[in-house]
């Protein structure tokens, strides 16, 4: 997506905006990832985000409210690509060293997430560091590492584009991210489990005067066995939250993705689809009580 600077200049010429505005109109955040263990505090806390804006932003917003107002009709979320990853290098598995499970009771039908439950993805327009170590799992109780399961299939990836324009028709938020996961993990030939269920930002471009946040959560209440006790199929709901903010207004949105251990994937809620909203999806009811922002 390309920002039409010429149209912005044309409609705002009479306002005599400071020249410095145009030199910093875009803050482009390229993902910069590095390895590291998950921050436990980051996973425990519910994010309380209060965007801060400069005096200049506040003054310009009073003169040009249309620039700082998101056009709700322009917000869209598009599936760009579906692909298969060659390996699991897209995420750094932060798990305890695998141990001999002899003597350990592995409960096939009791499925648990031993990794992240809540994590930030983009904060103040920039991808969060160590994002490749933030992910969720759906293992049989007793299993502590992906390597204790076998028959893993190649990871699936769904690449999405998220866009929002202001009232002048200029793109203020242009973000691309991927939802990815590994599936078909089996314990002694039984079950289909999930690992490395992650949301990874690939690109974010955010207009000057705008703040963009993204976070993910996998509540324990949404992890289930949709197979049988003897041959389980893990299922999980991944909740993705956005917050778009300017001096004038904050706009929040949520999508919910459903994943099964057999590889099945579906977007079951999207606030920008006319026919499907999270409030209308019974399967997503447990997520409505989860506050991320």
N, C-alpha and C positions, 0 to 999 in steps of 0.2 A: 504494500500500500504506500502511496506517495502523498505527502502533505502538500497541498496547493498553497504555497506561500504567497503567490501573486494575488490570489483572490482575497486572502486575509489582509494583505497590504491595501488592496483597493477599498475594501469595506471599512477599514480602520484608519485611512489616511487622515480623515478629519479629526480624529482623536489625538493626533500628534503623540503617538506612543514613543517612549524612550528608545533610542537606537539600540541600546544594550539588549532590549527585549528580543530583537530578531537574531542577535548573535548567539543567544542561548535558548532559542525557541524549542529545540529538541534536546532532550537528554536521552542518549541511546545507550542502553545497558546490554552489553554482550555477556552471555554466561561465562563466569570465571569460576570453575569448580576446582576444589582441592580435597584430598582425602582427609578423613578424620572421623572419630567416633561420634555417635549421636549425642547431642546435648540433652541430658535427661530433663533439665528444667524446661527446655523448649517444648518437650513433649507433654509435660504435666500441666503447663499453664494454658489457660484460655487467653487468646490474644486480645488485648485491649489496645486498639490502635486509634490514636487521635492525631490525624495529619496536622502538620504545622506549616503555615504559609507565611511568606515574608511580607513586609509592609508594602513593598512594590507590587507584589501580586494582589494584595487587597485593594490598593489604589487603582490598579488597572482593571480589576474585576468590576469595580463600581462604575467605570467609564465604558466598559465593553462586556456586559453580562453575557452576550451571545457566544463570545469566544469561550467563556468558562462554563457554559451549559451544555451537557451532553444531550444530544437528540436521541430520545428513547427509541425512535423508529429506526435508527441507524445501527443499533447494537446488534451484532450477529456473531454466532458461533458456528464454524464450518468445519466439517471433517475433510481434511485435505488429502490424507493418505493413510492406507493400511499396509503394513509390511511385516515381514518376519526378520528378527534380528539374528545375526550369525552366531552370537554368544551372549553371555550375561555380563559383559564388560561395561554395559551402560550403567550399572549400579555396583557399589562396593558393599558386599555382604558383611554386615557387622554382627557376626554370630560367634558364640563360644566355640572353641576348638571341638570338632566332633569327637565323641567318646563311644566306647563300646556300650551298646544298649543292652547287653546281656544282664539280666536281673532287673531291668527297668520295665515297668508296665507301660506299654504304649497303647493308648486308648484310641483306636481308629476312628470311632464316631464322634469323639470329643475334639472339636477343632478350635484351635487357638491362634491368636496373633502374638508372636513373641518379639516383634520388632516395633516400629513406630505406630502410634495411634493418632497423633495430631502433629502436624508440622507445617511450617511456613515454606512457601516456594518462591514468591517474589515479595520483597519488602521495599517500600519507597523506590519503586521502579527498577530495582536491581535484584537479580536472582540471589537467593540466600546461599552462603558458602556451605560447603560440605553437603550439597543437595543430593549428591549421588549416594549418600549413606542413609537417606530417608526413604523408607519403604515399609510395606506391610507384608505379613505372611499369613498363611492359613495351613498350619501343620497339625497332625494328630498329636494330642497331648502326650508329652514324654519325649518327643523329638525336639532337638535343640539346634539343628543345623540342616541346611538344604542337602548337604552331602550324605546325610543319613537316609535320604530317600533316593530312589532311582527312577529311570525312565523319563526324565525331564524332557519336554519338548522345547524346541527353539522358542525364544520369547516372541510374543506378539506385540506390535506397537501400533497405536492409533494416533495420528498427528492431527492436531486441531489448530485452527486459526481463530483468534478473538479480536474483534474490531469495534471501535466506537468513534463516532464523529461528533463534533460540536454543531451548534446551530448554523454555522456558516458552511457546513459540509466538509470541513477539514478533518482528516483522520488524526485524532488525538491519542488513541491507544491502538497499537498494532502489536499483537503478541502471538507467538506460536509456541505450543507446548505439546508434549507427547505423554500419553497414558500407556504404560507398558507393563508386562508381567510374564512370568514363566509359569508353566502349568504341566499337568499330567504326572507330577511327582507321585511315586507309589512307595508304600512300605511293604516289603516282602511280597510284591506283586499285587497288593490290595490298595484301593483308594486312588483318588485323583486330587492332588493338593496344589496349593499356590505358593509362590515365593516371589520376592522382588517386585511386588505390586507398587509401582511408583508413578509420580507425575514429575516430569523434568522439563523445565523451560528451555526452549531452543533459541528464542529471540524475543526481545522486548524493546519497542520504541514508544516513548511516552512524551507527549507534547509539553512544552513549558507551561507551568502553572497547574499541571495535573499530577496526581499521585495514584499509583496503581499497586494493589496488593493481591496476592493469591495465596491460598492455604489449602491444605488437604486434611481429611480426617477419615479414620476407619473405626467407627464405634464397635465395641465388642458385641453390642446387641444386634449387629447386622451380619455377623459371621455365623454361618450355618452349614449343616450337612443336608444337601438336597438329594443324596443318594440313599443307600441303606446302611445299617449298622455294620454289616459284613463287608460292604464295598462302598465306602463313602465317596461323595463328591463334594468338595469344599465350595462354598459360595461366599461372596463378600460384596459389600457395597462401599464404594469409594465416593466420598463427598468432596466436591471441589468448590471453594468459595472465592468470589472476586469482590474487591472493593475499589471503586473508582471515585476519586474525590477531587474537588476544587474548593476554592474559597466559598463558593456559593452553595454547593450541594454535594452530598455523598450518595452514591448509588451502589447498592449491594446486589449480588446475584449468586445463585447456587445451581450447580449441575450434579447429578448423581449417576455414577457408572456402576453397573452390575457385572461381576466377573465370576465365572465358574471354573473349577479345577479341570474340566474337560476342554477348556479353551474358549467357551462361549463368552461373548462380550456384548453388552448393550447399554446404550445411554438411555436411562429410564426417566430422567427428568432434566429439563432445560428451561429456565425462566424466559428465554427469548424465542421459544417455539410456541406458536399460536395454540397448538393442540395438546401440549403436554407441559404441566408444571408440577413441581415437586409436591405441592399441597394436594394434588389430585392422584398421586401414585401411592396406593396403600402399602406397597412393599417398601417405600421410602419413609414411612411414618416414624420409625425410630430416629431418623436423622433430624427431624424437625426440632427436637429438644436439644440438639447439640449446637452450642454457640461457639463459633470459631473466632469471629471478629468482635 
